[in-house]
Amino acid sequence: MNALTPLTADQSYLRHFWHPVATVNELEAADPAGNGPIGRTLLDEPLVIAKLNGKYVAMRDRCAHRYAKLSVGKVLENNRIQCPYHGWEYGASGRCELMPACPSDAIPKKAFTPAYACEERYGIIWVRLDSSWDCTNIPYCEAWENPEFKRQIIAEPYNWDSSAERRWENFTDFSHFAYVHPGTLYDPAYSEPAIVPVDRVGGELRFFMEPGRDMLDTLPDDSPLGSWNYRNSMPFSVNLSIRLYKNDKPFLLWTTSSPTSQNSCRNFMIIAHTEDDLPDSQPLDFQKLVLAEDQPVIETQPGPIYLDEVSLPTDKISNQYRKWLRELSTAAAKGEEAFKAALFTDVTESK
């Protein structure tokens, strides 16, 4: 059997983007003071996440001494992370600031663990592993920008045995609705999706879709049927702004996949709506139903995307997405300016 050809042979370009690693709620639940630490994985890199001096920090989850995991340690009152093995203490920069066994000795230059850019946005903690070019932003989310939204729900993250690329394609794939979500999101009679214009604007992949209004009669009331406006920050975020057919009100589904590895991802979701008295459980339960329909199918796919896969005209969105990923990977190998040009050069089809 011939070997498959991956879409991107080098995925190091992903280190230049911001990725989510945890919710603030998860960190606050990790210890009584709400400072962590907790351990997470991003692009196969073990990370320790904590809050020191009121700021979120991310470091490689490894003490320089005997490589014990700092995430199993604790955050001290002096705003340092203490290694659980020999008590070495690390500040926000990742440098060791105390070796209890030799408190009077000079701390070796090698006594550090790499620290990474770390920020909080939307109740989610984000990390960028390579900030040397400093040209990417935390992905766009409409939930706090639209004054019509009265409620923003930060869902509990969930893990899939699938790549972040596959998860992104699953969320934006119109063709699968009739087969994976019949009677949930779509009427199976509409198995031939529209082929819509796809634009690149400001580092986002944008497109618009209007499914048939007459499907309202066949779908549950919780189904977010309406005009679907997608603003997708590269590489793994989806901001799906919906104008619901049933009441002409806005509804937001926002998701980002964090690439823990080539074969696994951790997924974050925000739901925003206009209803004062709608319990959070109602839209969350419906999305959990949709995810339960998707997950067993998507996890049958291999993690990486391969060039050998057969594509159709109705795969236009994923084809454009794959093309851009490949361009970004190739450009990053050429340097900062090539990467910026590949990410921020607009290409528009829509009028």
C-alpha positions, 0 to 999 in steps of 0.5 A, a space after each residue: 500500500 502506498 504511503 499517504 501524503 499529509 496536507 502539511 509536512 511541517 506543522 510548526 507554523 501552528 506555534 505562531 497562533 494563539 490556542 486555548 488550553 483551559 477555561 478560567 473556571 477549570 483553573 479556579 477549580 484546581 485549588 482553593 485559591 483559584 491559582 492552579 496549577 493545572 497541566 495541559 498539552 498543546 501541540 504535544 508540548 506539556 504545559 503548566 498553567 497558573 495564575 501568579 501575581 494576578 496574571 495567567 502564566 504558561 510554562 513547559 511542565 517540567 522542572 529543570 532539576 529532575 524533570 518532575 511535572 510542575 503541574 503536580 506542584 502548587 502555587 505558593 503565597 509568594 506567587 511562585 510555582 513549587 515543584 512537588 519533588 524537591 521544592 524548587 520554586 519558579 517565577 512567572 518568567 520560568 526561571 528558578 528562584 529558589 533551590 531549597 536544598 542549596 539556598 545559598 548557592 548561585 542558581 545555575 543559568 540552566 535552571 529554568 523552564 520555557 515560559 510562553 505568552 499567555 492571556 485570558 479572553 472570553 473566560 478562556 486561557 490562551 497560549 502562543 508557543 512562539 511569539 517571535 513574529 508577534 503577528 497573530 491575535 486571539 480569535 474573534 468572538 462576537 459574544 461580548 461585542 453584540 449588545 443584543 446578546 443577554 447571555 454568554 455561556 462558556 461550555 465545559 471543554 470536551 476532548 475528541 480523538 481527532 485532529 483540530 483540522 478535522 474538527 474544524 471541517 466537521 463544524 463547517 461541512 454542509 454536506 454531512 448534515 443530512 446524514 449525521 444530523 437528520 431531524 436534528 440540524 437538517 432535513 435529509 431531503 436537502 442533501 445537496 448543499 449550496 456552493 457559496 462564495 468563500 473569502 479571506 479577510 484579515 486572517 479569517 475565512 468567511 462565508 454565508 449560507 441560508 438553508 431552506 426556511 421550510 425545514 422549520 416544520 421538520 426540525 425541533 424548536 431548539 435547532 438553530 435554523 436561520 441565516 448562517 454567517 461564518 467568521 472563522 479566525 485561522 486556523 481552528 476557530 469558528 464564529 457562527 452568527 445566526 439570525 434565527 428564522 423562528 423569531 428573527 433574533 441573533 444566536 451565536 455558536 462559537 467554537 475553537 479546537 486546540 491541537 493537543 496533538 496531530 490525532 487529538 484535540 480539546 474543544 471549547 464552545 461559547 453560546 450566546 443568545 437574547 433570552 432572559 429566562 432561557 436556562 443554560 441547560 437548554 442550548 447546551 443539551 441540544 449542542 451535546 446531542 449534536 456533538 454525540 451524533 458527530 463524534 463517533 463518525 469524526 473519530 473514524 477518520 485519521 487525524 492528519 488530513 491527506 492530499 490523497 483524499 477525493 474532493 467534490 465541488 460541494 467540498 469547496 469550503 474545506 478545499 479552500 481551508 486546506 489550501 490556506 493551511 498548506 500555504 501557511 505552512 509553506 510560508 512559515 518555512 520561508 520566514 516572517 514576512 512570507 507568513 504574514 503575507 500568506 495570512 493577511 493577504 485578502 482574497 474575496 469572491 463575494 460582492 
